Amino acid sequence: MPIDILISEVGPRDGLQSVQATMPTADKRAWIDALHGAGLREIEVGSFVPARHLPQMADVAEVVRHSLGKPGLTVMALAPNLRGAAAAIAAGVHKVTLPVSASEAHSLANVRQTRAEMVEVVREVVRLRDAQAPQVRIEVGLSTAFGCTLQGPVPDDDVVRLAAALAAAGVDEIGLSDTTGMANPAQVRRLFQRVRAEIGARTGSAHLHNTRGLGLANCLAAYDVGVRIFDSSHGGLGGCPYAPGASGNVVTEDLVFLFESMGVATGVDLDKLIRARALLQAGLPGEPLYGMTPDAGLPKGFVYARDRADR
């Protein structure tokens, strides 16, 4: 089905790492199947990190193997270092995402390395990819690009310089992440425009949080300046464990409704996506889920973008 934007679902990684409970593997598989069945075609299914740090991800290789059987699905996984990237590539993922913080304080808290050290890690991962699996795409998520609860403001110039260094290291995509939910629409427009002017087509996704209620407004601002890949989380789960107060990913259900109601095709069936919340809730009983669209329901006469007469 033709789409105008790509929604990259990060709930099985970003969402599950933020909760105390561990979702059983069978429930993860059923949830991912339902997300794929609703039309999502890129899913970050987990992260390759030591189980002692994130026991929620201990089964990531098995989840990857299952997800690879879904037709048309790009299977992503996060890896914070060379060892994790090697394991992700060996597991067969289509895309590896590496977190590089624009904030020095967050970088030290999150991965215990400086920003400069992380650029070298990324360079090593790219060399490994080139040698072993050139078909795998390497993406960097520039976290805390819009501000940091540990450091405070992050200068735009720092973000642009870091993006340029990562592009020179050979990554395929560089997305900007509002890890702490501090961004505003004017800032989103400005920073994406500056980064694109510096690195061109390698400018990737917008990973925006709804911590202060501006998630959808910031997504729309990013769309207005040409961003066409958006990260979001089913049920609104997610947040960085190493950034105090970093809660609330943009809710996938609300993001799909925003764009479809504007006539921008996502390829996602909202009815199926909302029904899939039951599987998420079954795997995480008692965990609160978020989203205005699931609570209110689709309005009478709602028409998907693909079916609109004015397309």
PAZAPA-4460 file (N, C-alpha, C; in steps of 0.05 Angstrom, whole numbers, plus 32768, in hexadecimal, padded with zeros to 4 digits):
% residues 311
    n_x    n_y    n_z   ca_x   ca_y   ca_z    c_x    c_y    c_z   seq   type   mol
   8011   7FE8   8000   8000   8000   8000   8012   8019   8000     1      M     A
   800E   802B   7FED   801E   8043   7FEC   801B   8054   8006     2      P     A
   8031   805E   8010   8030   806F   8028   803E   8089   8023     3      I     A
   8037   809E   8032   8044   80B8   8030   8059   80BC   8045     4      D     A
   8055   80AF   805C   8069   80B0   8072   806D   8093   807D     5      I     A
   8084   808F   8089   8089   8075   8096   8088   8079   80B4     6      L     A
   8077   806A   80C1   8077   806A   80DE   8087   8052   80E8     7      I     A
   809B   8058   80F7   80AD   8043   8102   80A5   803E   811F     8      S     A
   809B   8026   8124   8091   801F   813F   80A8   8017   8151     9      E     A
   80AA   8025   8168   80C0   801F   817A   80B7   8013   8195    10      V     A
   809D   800D   8197   8093   8003   81B1   80A0   7FEA   81BB    11      G     A
   80A5   7FD6   81AA   80B2   7FBE   81B5   80CE   7FC2   81BF    12      P     A
   80DA   7FD8   81B9   80F5   7FDF   81C5   80F2   7FF6   81D9    13      R     A
   80EC   800D   81CF   80EB   8025   81E0   80D5   8022   81F5    14      D     A
   80BF   8017   81ED   80A9   8014   8200   80AF   8000   8216    15      G     A
   80B8   7FE8   820E   80BD   7FD3   8222   80D4   7FD8   8234    16      L     A
   80E8   7FE8   822A   80FF   7FED   823C   80F8   8001   8252    17      Q     A
   80E1   800E   8250   80DA   8022   8263   80C7   8018   8279    18      S     A
   80BF   7FFF   8278   80AD   7FF4   828C   80BC   7FDF   829D    19      V     A
   80B3   7FDB   82B5   80C0   7FC9   82C7   80BB   7FAB   82C0    20      Q     A
   80A3   7FA6   82B7   809B   7F8A   82B0   80A9   7F81   8297    21      A     A
   80AC   7F67   8294   80B8   7F5B   827C   80A1   7F4D   826D    22      T     A
   809C   7F55   8255   8087   7F49   8245   8091   7F2D   823C    23      M     A
   8080   7F18   8240   8088   7EFD   8237   808D   7EFD   8218    24      P     A
   809F   7EEC   8210   80A7   7EEB   81F4   808F   7EE5   81E2    25      T     A
   807E   7ED3   81EA   8067   7ECC   81D9   8055   7EE4   81D6    26      A     A
   8052   7EF4   81EB   8042   7F0C   81E8   804F   7F21   81D6    27      D     A
   8069   7F23   81D8   8077   7F35   81C5   8072   7F2D   81A8    28      K     A
   8075   7F14   81A3   8071   7F0A   8187   8054   7F11   817E    29      R     A
   8041   7F0C   818F   8025   7F11   8187   8020   7F2F   8183    30      A     A
   802D   7F3F   8194   802A   7F5C   8191   8036   7F66   8177    31      W     A
   804E   7F5D   8171   805C   7F65   8158   804C   7F5C   8140    32      I     A
   8041   7F43   8141   8030   7F3A   812B   8018   7F4C   8127    33      D     A
   800C   7F56   813D   7FF5   7F67   813A   7FFD   7F83   812F    34      A     A
   8014   7F8D   8137   801D   7FA6   812D   8022   7FA4   810F    35      L     A
   802F   7F8E   8107   8034   7F89   80EA   8019   7F86   80DC    36      H     A
   8007   7F78   80E8   7FEC   7F74   80DB   7FDD   7F8E   80D8    37      G     A
   7FE3   7FA2   80E9   7FD5   7FBC   80E7   7FE2   7FCD   80D1    38      A     A
   7FF8   7FC4   80C6   8004   7FD3   80AF   801F   7FE0   80B5    39      G     A
   8029   7FDE   80CE   8043   7FE9   80D4   8058   7FD9   80C6    40      L     A
   806B   7FE7   80B8   807F   7FD9   80A8   809B   7FDE   80B1    41      R     A
   809F   7FEB   80C7   80B9   7FED   80D4   80B5   7FEC   80F2    42      E     A
   80C2   7FD9   80FF   80BE   7FD5   811C   80D9   7FD1   8129    43      I     A
   80DF   7FE0   813E   80F7   7FDC   814E   80EF   7FC7   8163    44      E     A
   80F8   7FAF   815F   80EE   7F98   816F   80FC   7F94   8189    45      V     A
   8112   7FA2   818E   8120   7F9E   81A7   813C   7FAB   81A6    46      G     A
   814C   7FA6   81BB   8167   7FB0   81BC   817A   7F9B   81C5    47      S     A
   8192   7F9B   81B9   81A6   7F87   81BF   81B8   7F93   81D5    48      F     A
   81AF   7F90   81EE   81BD   7F99   8205   81BF   7F82   8219    49      V     A
   81D2   7F83   822C   81D4   7F6D   8240   81BA   7F6A   8250    50      P     A
   81B1   7F52   8253   8198   7F4D   8262   8199   7F57   827E    51      A     A
   81B1   7F59   828A   81B3   7F63   82A5   81AB   7F80   82A7    52      R     A
   81AE   7F8F   8291   81A6   7FAB   8290   8189   7FAE   8289    53      H     A
   817F   7FA0   8275   8164   7FA1   826C   8159   7F85   8269    54      L     A
   8150   7F78   827E   8145   7F5D   827C   812E   7F5B   8269    55      P     A
   8120   7F72   8263   810A   7F72   8251   8113   7F6A   8234    56      Q     A
   812D   7F6C   822F   8138   7F67   8214   8147   7F4D   8212    57      M     A
   8145   7F3C   8226   8155   7F23   8226   814F   7F11   820F    58      A     A
   8136   7F13   8204   812E   7F01   81EE   812F   7F0E   81D3    59      D     A
   813F   7F24   81D0   813E   7F34   81B8   8145   7F24   819F    60      V     A
   8159   7F12   81A0   8160   7F02   8189   8149   7EF1   817F    61      A     A
   813B   7EE5   8192   8124   7ED5   818B   810D   7EE6   817F    62      E     A
   8109   7EFE   818A   80F5   7F0F   817F   80FC   7F18   8163    63      V     A
   8116   7F1E   815E   811F   7F25   8143   8119   7F0E   8130    64      V     A
   8120   7EF5   8137   811C   7EDE   8125   80FE   7EDC   811E    65      R     A
   80ED   7EE0   8131   80D0   7EDE   812C   80C8   7EF5   8119    66      H     A
   80D1   7F0D   811E   80C9   7F24   810E   80D2   7F23   80F1    67      S     A
   80E9   7F16   80ED   80F3   7F14   80D2   80E1   7F04   80BF    68      L     A
   80CE   7EF5   80CB   80BB   7EE6   80BB   80A3   7EF6   80B2    69      G     A
   80A1   7F10   80BA   808B   7F20   80B2   8090   7F2D   8097    70      K     A
   8080   7F28   8083   8086   7F33   8068   8085   7F51   8067    71      P     A
   8099   7F5D   805A   8099   7F7A   8056   80A1   7F8A   806F    72      G     A
   80A9   7F7C   8084   80B0   7F8A   809D   80CE   7F90   809F    73      L     A
   80D5   7FA9   80A4   80F0   7FB0   80AA   80F4   7FAC   80C8    74      T     A
   8106   7F9A   80CF   810B   7F93   80EB   8123   7FA2   80F5    75      V     A
   811E   7FB3   8109   8133   7FC4   8115   8139   7FBB   8131    76      M     A
   8152   7FC1   813A   8159   7FBD   8156   816D   7FD2   815E    77      A     A
   816C   7FDA   8177   8180   7FED   8181   8198   7FDE   818C    78      L     A
   81B0   7FEA   8189   81C8   7FE0   8194   81D9   7FF7   819E    79      A     A
   81E1   7FF7   81B7   81F0   800E   81C2   820E   800D   81BD    80      P     A
   8218   7FF7   81B2   8235   7FF4   81AF   823B   7FE0   819A    81      N     A
   8255   7FDB   8195   825E   7FC9   817F   8255   7FAD   8185    82      L     A
   8256   7FA4   819D   824E   7F88   81A4   8230   7F84   819E    83      R     A
   8220   7F97   81A6   8204   7F95   81A1   81FD   7F96   8183    84      G     A
   820C   7FA7   8175   8207   7FA9   8158   820F   7F8F   814A    85      A     A
   8225   7F83   8152   822D   7F69   8147   8218   7F54   814C    86      A     A
   820D   7F54   8164   81F8   7F40   816A   81DF   7F46   8159    87      A     A
   81D7   7F5F   8156   81C0   7F66   8146   81C3   7F5D   8129    88      A     A
   81DB   7F63   811E   81E0   7F5B   8102   81E0   7F3D   80FF    89      I     A
   81EC   7F2F   8113   81EC   7F11   8112   81CF   7F06   8114    90      A     A
   81BE   7F14   8122   81A2   7F0B   8124   8192   7F10   810B    91      A     A
   819C   7F21   80F9   818F   7F24   80DF   817E   7F3D   80DC    92      G     A
   8181   7F51   80EE   8170   7F69   80EC   8175   7F77   80D2    93      V     A
   8161   7F86   80C9   8164   7F97   80B1   8171   7FB2   80B7    94      H     A
   816E   7FBB   80CF   8178   7FD6   80D6   8181   7FD5   80F4    95      K     A
   8198   7FE1   80F9   81A2   7FE5   8114   81A1   8002   811B    96      V     A
   8195   8008   8132   8194   8024   813B   81A8   8027   8152    97      T     A
   81B9   803C   8150   81CC   8042   8165   81C5   805C   8172    98      L     A
   81C4   805D   818D   81BD   8076   819B   81D7   8087   81A0    99      P     A
   81D7   809F   8195   81ED   80B1   819B   81E1   80CB   81A6   100      V     A
   81E9   80D2   81BD   81DD   80E9   81CA   81EA   8103   81C2   101      S     A
   81D9   8117   81BD   81E4   8132   81B8   81ED   8140   81D2   102      A     A
   81E4   8135   81E8   81EC   8140   8202   8202   812F   820E   103      S     A
   8218   813C   8216   822E   812C   8221   8226   811F   823B   104      E     A
   8216   812D   824C   820E   8122   8265   81FD   8109   8261   105      A     A
   81EA   810A   824E   81D9   80F3   8249   81EA   80DC   823C   106      H     A
   81FD   80E2   822B   820D   80CD   8220   821C   80BE   8235   107      S     A
   8227   80CC   8248   8236   80BE   825E   8223   80AE   8270   108      L     A
   820B   80B8   8274   81F7   80A9   8284   81EC   8091   8276   109      A     A
   81E8   8094   825C   81DA   807F   824C   81EC   8069   8243   110      N     A
   8203   8070   8238   8215   805C   822D   8231   805D   8239   111      V     A
   8236   806E   824C   824F   8071   825A   8266   8078   8247   112      R     A
   8260   8087   8232   8275   8090   8220   826F   80AC   8218   113      Q     A
   8284   80BB   8210   8280   80D6   8206   8274   80D5   81EA   114      T     A
   826B   80EC   81E1   8261   80EE   81C6   8276   80E6   81B1   115      R     A
   828E   80F0   81B5   82A4   80E9   81A2   82AA   80CB   81A2   116      A     A
   82A9   80BF   81B9   82AD   80A2   81BA   8297   8093   81AC   117      E     A
   827F   809D   81AE   8268   8090   81A1   826B   8092   8182   118      M     A
   8275   80A9   8178   8279   80AB   815B   828D   8096   8152   119      V     A
   82A1   8090   8162   82B4   807A   815B   82A7   805F   815C   120      E     A
   8295   805B   816F   8286   8042   8170   8275   803E   8157   121      V     A
   8268   8054   814F   8258   8053   8137   8269   804C   811F   122      V     A
   8281   8058   811D   8293   8053   8107   829B   8035   8106   123      R     A
   829F   8029   811E   82A6   800D   811F   828F   7FFB   8116   124      E     A
   8277   8003   811E   825F   7FF4   8116   825B   7FF5   80F8   125      V     A
   8260   800C   80EC   825D   800F   80CF   8272   7FFD   80C1   126      V     A
   828A   7FFC   80CB   829F   7FEB   80BF   8296   7FCD   80C1   127      R     A
   828B   7FC6   80D9   8282   7FAA   80DC   826C   7FA4   80C9   128      L     A
   8259   7FB6   80C6   8243   7FB2   80B3   824D   7FAF   8097   129      R     A
   825F   7FC1   808F   826A   7FC0   8073   8277   7FA6   806E   130      D     A
   8284   7F9A   8082   8293   7F82   807E   8281   7F69   807F   131      A     A
   826D   7F6A   808F   825D   7F51   8094   8241   7F51   8088   132      Q     A
   8234   7F68   8087   8218   7F68   807F   8212   7F83   8072   133      A     A
   821C   7F89   805A   8218   7FA3   804E   81FB   7FAB   8049   134      P     A
   81E9   7F97   804A   81CD   7F9E   8045   81BF   7FAA   805E   135      Q     A
   81CC   7FA7   8075   81C0   7FB2   808E   81C4   7FD0   808E   136      V     A
   81AF   7FDE   8095   81B0   7FFB   8097   81B8   8003   80B4   137      R     A
   81C8   8018   80B6   81D0   8022   80D0   81C3   803E   80D4   138      I     A
   81B4   8040   80EA   81A7   8059   80F1   81B1   8062   810C   139      E     A
   81B5   807C   810E   81BB   8088   8128   81A4   8099   8130   140      V     A
   819B   8095   8149   8187   80A7   8155   8196   80BB   8166   141      G     A
   8196   80D4   815E   81A3   80E9   816E   8192   80F1   8185   142      L     A
   8196   80E4   819C   8185   80E8   81B3   818B   8103   81C0   143      S     A
   8178   810C   81D0   8179   8126   81DE   8181   813D   81CB   144      T     A
   8179   813B   81B2   8180   8150   819F   8172   816A   81A4   145      A     A
   815C   8169   81B3   814C   8182   81B8   814E   818B   81D5   146      F     A
   815F   817E   81E5   8162   8186   8201   8165   816E   8212   147      G     A
   8171   8172   822A   8178   815B   823B   8171   8162   8258   148      C     A
   8165   8150   8266   815E   8155   8282   8177   8155   8294   149      T     A
   818C   8149   828B   81A5   8149   829B   81B6   8162   8295   150      L     A
   81B8   8169   827C   81C9   817F   8274   81BB   819A   8271   151      Q     A
   81A1   8199   8269   8192   81B1   8262   8192   81B4   8244   152      G     A
   8192   81CD   823A   8191   81D1   821D   81A9   81C4   820F   153      P     A
   81A4   81BB   81F7   81B9   81B0   81E5   81BB   81C3   81CD   154      V     A
   81D2   81CF   81C9   81D5   81E2   81B3   81D0   81D5   8198   155      P     A
   81C2   81E2   8186   81BD   81D8   816B   81D8   81D2   815D   156      D     A
   81EC   81E3   8161   8206   81DE   8154   8212   81C3   815C   157      D     A
   820E   81BB   8175   8218   81A1   817E   820B   818A   816F   158      D     A
   81F0   818D   816B   81E1   8178   815D   81EA   8177   8140   159      V     A
   81EE   818D   8133   81F6   818E   8117   8211   8182   8113   160      V     A
   8224   818A   8124   8240   8180   8123   8240   8161   8127   161      R     A
   8230   8158   813A   8230   813B   813F   8223   812C   8128   162      L     A
   820E   8137   811C   8202   812B   8105   8216   8129   80EE   163      A     A
   8226   813E   80E9   823A   813E   80D4   824F   8129   80D9   164      A     A
   8258   8126   80F2   826C   8112   80F9   8261   80F6   80F4   165      A     A
   8248   80F1   80FB   823C   80D7   80F7   8238   80D0   80DA   166      L     A
   8230   80E4   80CA   822D   80E0   80AE   8248   80D9   80A2   167      A     A
   825E   80E6   80AB   8279   80E0   80A1   8281   80C4   80A9   168      A     A
   8276   80BA   80BF   827D   809F   80C8   826F   808A   80B8   169      A     A
   825C   8091   80A7   8250   807E   8094   8235   8074   809A   170      G     A
   8226   8080   80AD   820C   8076   80B3   81F8   807D   809D   171      V     A
   81E3   806E   809B   81CF   8072   8086   81BA   8086   808D   172      D     A
   81B2   8088   80A6   819D   809A   80AF   81A5   80A6   80CA   173      E     A
   819D   80BF   80CE   81A1   80CC   80E8   8187   80DA   80EF   174      I     A
   817A   80CF   8104   8161   80DB   810D   8166   80ED   8125   175      G     A
   8153   80FE   812A   8154   8110   8141   813F   8108   8156   176      L     A
   8148   8105   816F   8137   80FA   8184   8133   810F   819A   177      S     A
   811A   8113   81A1   8112   8124   81B8   810F   8112   81D0   178      D     A
   8126   8107   81D9   8126   80F3   81EE   8118   80FC   8208   179      T     A
   811A   8116   820E   810F   8120   8227   80F6   8130   8224   180      T     A
   80EB   8131   820C   80D2   813F   8208   80D3   815D   820C   181      G     A
   80EA   8169   8205   80EE   8186   8209   80EA   8196   81F0   182      M     A
   80E5   818A   81D9   80E4   8198   81C0   80CA   81A8   81BD   183      A     A
   80CC   81BC   81AC   80B4   81CB   81A3   80B4   81CC   8185   184      N     A
   809E   81D2   8178   809C   81D1   815B   80B0   81E3   814C   185      P     A
   80B5   81FB   8156   80C8   820D   8149   80E4   8201   814A   186      A     A
   80EB   81F5   8161   8106   81E9   8163   8108   81D0   8151   187      Q     A
   80F3   81C1   814F   80F3   81A9   813E   80F8   81B1   8121   188      V     A
   80E9   81C5   8117   80ED   81CF   80FC   8109   81D8   80F7   189      R     A
   8113   81E9   810A   812E   81F4   8106   8143   81DF   8106   190      R     A
   8142   81CC   8118   8158   81B9   811B   8158   81A5   8104   191      L     A
   8141   819C   80FC   8140   8189   80E5   814A   8197   80CC   192      F     A
   8143   81B0   80C8   814C   81BF   80B1   816A   81C2   80B1   193      Q     A
   8176   81C8   80C8   8192   81CB   80CA   81A1   81B1   80C6   194      R     A
   8197   819C   80D1   81A4   8182   80CD   81A2   8179   80B0   195      V     A
   818B   817D   80A4   8189   8175   8088   819B   8185   8076   196      R     A
   819E   819F   807C   81B1   81AF   806D   81CD   81A5   806F   197      A     A
   81D4   8198   8086   81EF   818F   808B   81F4   8173   807F   198      E     A
   81E0   8161   8082   81E5   8145   807A   81D2   813B   8064   199      I     A
   81BF   814B   805B   81AF   8144   8044   819C   812D   804A   200      G     A
   819B   811A   8036   8188   8104   8037   818C   80F1   804D   201      A     A
   81A3   80F2   805B   81A7   80E0   8072   8196   80E8   808A   202      R     A
   818A   80FF   8089   8179   8108   809F   8161   80F5   80A0   203      T     A
   815D   80E8   80B7   8149   80D2   80B9   8131   80DA   80CA   204      G     A
   812B   80CA   80DD   8111   80CB   80EB   8110   80E1   8100   205      S     A
   80F7   80E7   8107   80F0   80F8   811E   80E6   80E5   8134   206      A     A
   80F5   80E5   814A   80EE   80D5   8161   80E6   80E8   8177   207      H     A
   80CC   80ED   817A   80C2   8102   818B   80B1   80F7   81A2   208      L     A
   80B4   8104   81B9   80A5   80FB   81D1   808E   810F   81D7   209      H     A
   807B   8106   81E6   8064   8116   81ED   8064   811D   820A   210      N     A
   807C   811F   8216   807F   8124   8233   8070   813C   823C   211      T     A
   8070   8151   822C   8063   816A   8233   804C   8171   8221   212      R     A
   8042   815D   8213   802A   8161   8202   802E   816C   81E7   213      G     A
   8048   816E   81DE   804D   817A   81C4   8056   8165   81AF   214      L     A
   8052   814C   81B5   805C   8137   81A3   8051   813A   8187   215      G     A
   8036   813B   8184   802A   813C   8169   8030   8156   815B   216      L     A
   8030   816C   816A   8037   8186   815F   8054   8186   8153   217      A     A
   8066   8179   8162   8081   8177   8159   8083   8165   8140   218      N     A
   8073   814F   813F   8073   813E   8127   806A   814E   810F   219      C     A
   8055   815D   8113   804B   816D   80FC   8060   8182   80F3   220      L     A
   806E   818E   8106   8083   81A1   80FF   8099   8193   80EF   221      A     A
   80A0   817B   80F7   80B5   816B   80E8   80AB   8164   80CC   222      A     A
   8091   815D   80CA   8086   8156   80B0   8087   816F   809E   223      Y     A
   8081   8186   80A9   8080   819F   8099   809B   81A5   808D   224      D     A
   80B1   819C   8099   80CC   81A1   808D   80D8   8189   8080   225      V     A
   80C6   8175   8079   80CF   8160   8067   80D5   8145   8074   226      G     A
   80D2   8142   808E   80D7   8128   809B   80C0   8115   8093   227      V     A
   80C8   80FD   808C   80B4   80E9   8083   80B6   80CF   8092   228      R     A
   80C6   80CD   80A7   80C8   80B5   80B7   80C4   80BE   80D4   229      I     A
   80B1   80B1   80E2   80AB   80B9   80FD   80AB   80A0   810F   230      F     A
   80BA   80A2   8125   80B9   808D   813A   80A1   8093   814C   231      D     A
   8095   807D   8155   807F   8080   8169   807C   8065   8177   232      S     A
   806C   8065   818D   806A   804D   819D   804C   8047   81A1   233      S     A
   8045   802E   819C   802A   8024   81A0   8023   8027   81BE   234      H     A
   800C   8034   81C3   8004   8038   81DE   8014   804E   81ED   235      G     A
   8026   805B   81DF   8035   8071   81EB   804A   8069   81FF   236      G     A
   8051   804F   8200   8066   8047   8213   8081   8051   820A   237      L     A
   8093   8055   821D   80AE   805B   8216   80BA   8072   8226   238      G     A
   80D5   8074   8224   80E4   8088   8232   80FF   807D   8239   239      G     A
   8113   808E   823B   812E   8085   8241   8133   8081   825F   240      C     A
   813C   806A   8267   8141   8065   8284   8157   8076   828F   241      P     A
   8168   8082   827E   817F   8091   8287   817C   80AF   8284   242      Y     A
   8164   80B8   827E   815E   80D4   827D   8146   80DA   828F   243      A     A
   814B   80E6   82A6   8134   80EB   82B9   811E   80FB   82AC   244      P     A
   8105   80F1   82B0   80EE   80FF   82A6   80E8   80FA   8288   245      G     A
   80F7   80E8   827C   80F4   80E3   825F   80DE   80CE   825B   246      A     A
   80C5   80D8   8259   80AF   80C5   8256   809F   80CC   823D   247      S     A
   808F   80BA   8234   8079   80C0   8221   8080   80C3   8204   248      G     A
   8086   80AC   81F7   8089   80AD   81DA   806F   80B6   81CD   249      N     A
   8071   80C2   81B5   8059   80C7   81A6   8049   80AD   81A2   250      V     A
   802F   80AE   81A5   801E   8097   81A4   8019   8090   8186   251      V     A
   801F   8078   817E   801C   8070   8162   8000   8074   8158   252      T     A
   7FEC   806D   8169   7FD0   806F   8160   7FC9   808C   815B   253      E     A
   7FD2   809F   816C   7FCC   80BB   8168   7FDB   80C6   814F   254      D     A
   7FF4   80BD   814B   8004   80C6   8135   7FF7   80BD   811A   255      L     A
   7FEE   80A4   8119   7FE1   809B   8101   7FC8   80AB   80FC   256      V     A
   7FB8   80B0   8111   7F9F   80C0   810D   7FA6   80DC   8103   257      F     A
   7FBA   80E8   810E   7FC2   8103   8106   7FC7   8104   80E8   258      L     A
   7FD8   80F2   80DE   7FDF   80F3   80C2   7FC8   80EA   80AF   259      F     A
   7FBB   80D4   80B7   7FA5   80CA   80A5   7F8F   80DF   80A3   260      E     A
   7F89   80ED   80B9   7F73   8101   80B8   7F7B   8119   80A7   261      S     A
   7F96   811D   80A3   7F9F   8132   8091   7FA1   812A   8074   262      M     A
   7F9C   8110   806F   7F9F   8106   8054   7FBB   80FC   804D   263      G     A
   7FCB   80F8   8062   7FE7   80ED   805F   7FE6   80CF   8065   264      V     A
   7FEB   80BF   8051   7FE8   80A2   8054   7FFF   8096   8065   265      A     A
   7FF8   8085   8078   800B   8077   8089   800D   8059   8083   266      T     A
   7FF8   804F   8075   7FF6   8032   8071   7FED   8022   8089   267      G     A
   7FE5   802F   809E   7FDE   8022   80B7   7FC0   8022   80BB   268      V     A
   7FB5   800C   80C3   7F98   8009   80C8   7F94   800F   80E6   269      D     A
   7F86   8026   80EB   7F83   802F   8107   7F72   801C   8117   270      L     A
   7F5D   8010   810B   7F4C   7FFE   811A   7F5C   7FE6   8124   271      D     A
   7F6D   7FDB   8112   7F7D   7FC4   811A   7F92   7FCC   812F   272      K     A
   7F9D   7FE4   812C   7FB2   7FEE   813E   7FA6   7FF2   815A   273      L     A
   7F8E   7FFC   815B   7F81   8000   8175   7F7A   7FE5   8182   274      I     A
   7F71   7FD2   8172   7F6B   7FB7   817D   7F84   7FAA   8187   275      R     A
   7F9B   7FB0   817B   7FB4   7FA4   8184   7FBC   7FAC   81A0   276      A     A
   7FB0   7FC1   81AA   7FB6   7FC9   81C6   7FAF   7FB4   81DA   277      R     A
   7F9B   7FA3   81D3   7F93   7F8D   81E6   7FAA   7F7A   81E9   278      A     A
   7FBA   7F75   81D4   7FD1   7F63   81D6   7FE7   7F70   81E6   279      L     A
   7FEB   7F8A   81E2   7FFF   7F98   81F2   7FF7   7F97   8210   280      L     A
   7FDE   7F9C   8216   7FD5   7F9B   8231   7FD7   7F7F   823E   281      Q     A
   7FD2   7F6B   822D   7FD3   7F50   8237   7FF0   7F49   823F   282      A     A
   8003   7F53   8230   801F   7F4D   8236   802A   7F5E   824C   283      G     A
   801D   7F75   8252   8026   7F86   8268   800D   7F8D   8279   284      L     A
   8002   7F7A   8287   7FEA   7F7F   8296   7FEF   7F95   82AB   285      P     A
   7FDC   7FA8   82AC   7FDE   7FBD   82C0   7FEF   7FD5   82B7   286      G     A
   7FFD   7FD3   82A1   800D   7FE9   8298   7FFB   7FFE   828A   287      E     A
   7FFC   8017   8291   7FEB   802B   8284   7FF3   8030   8267   288      P     A
   7FDF   8031   8256   7FE3   8038   823A   7FD8   8054   8235   289      L     A
   7FE2   8060   8220   7FDB   807C   821A   7FD0   807F   81FE   290      Y     A
   7FC4   8096   81F9   7FB9   809B   81DE   7F9E   80A7   81DF   291      G     A
   7F9A   80BD   81D1   7F80   80CA   81D0   7F6D   80BC   81BC   292      M     A
   7F79   80B4   81A5   7F68   80A7   8191   7F5B   808D   819A   293      T     A
   7F6A   807B   81A7   7F5D   8063   81B0   7F47   8068   81C4   294      P     A
   7F4A   807D   81D5   7F35   8083   81E9   7F1D   808F   81DC   295      D     A
   7F21   80A1   81C8   7F0A   80AE   81BC   7EFE   809E   81A5   296      A     A
   7F0D   808D   8198   7F04   807F   8181   7F06   8090   8168   297      G     A
   7F03   8083   8151   7F04   8091   8138   7EEB   80A1   8133   298      L     A
   7EEC   80B9   812A   7ED4   80C9   8126   7EC2   80BE   8110   299      P     A
   7EA9   80C3   8112   7E96   80BA   80FD   7E9E   80C7   80E2   300      K     A
   7E9E   80B6   80CE   7EA6   80C0   80B3   7EC4   80C1   80AE   301      G     A
   7ED4   80B7   80C1   7EF1   80B7   80BD   7EF9   80A8   80A3   302      F     A
   7F0A   80B3   8093   7F12   80A7   807A   7F31   80A6   8079   303      V     A
   7F3C   808F   8073   7F59   808C   8071   7F62   809C   8059   304      Y     A
   7F7B   80A5   805A   7F87   80B5   8045   7F85   80A7   802A   305      A     A
   7F8A   808D   802A   7F8A   807E   8011   7F6E   807E   8003   306      R     A
   7F59   8083   8012   7F3E   8082   8008   7F32   809E   8003   307      D     A
   7F41   80B3   8008   7F37   80CE   8005   7F35   80D5   7FE7   308      R     A
   7F1F   80E3   7FE1   7F1B   80EA   7FC5   7F2E   8100   7FBC   309      A     A
   7F3A   810F   7FCE   7F4B   8125   7FC7   7F68   811D   7FC4   310      D     A
   7F6E   8103   7FC6   7F8A   80FB   7FC2   7F90   80F8   7FA4   311      R     A
***
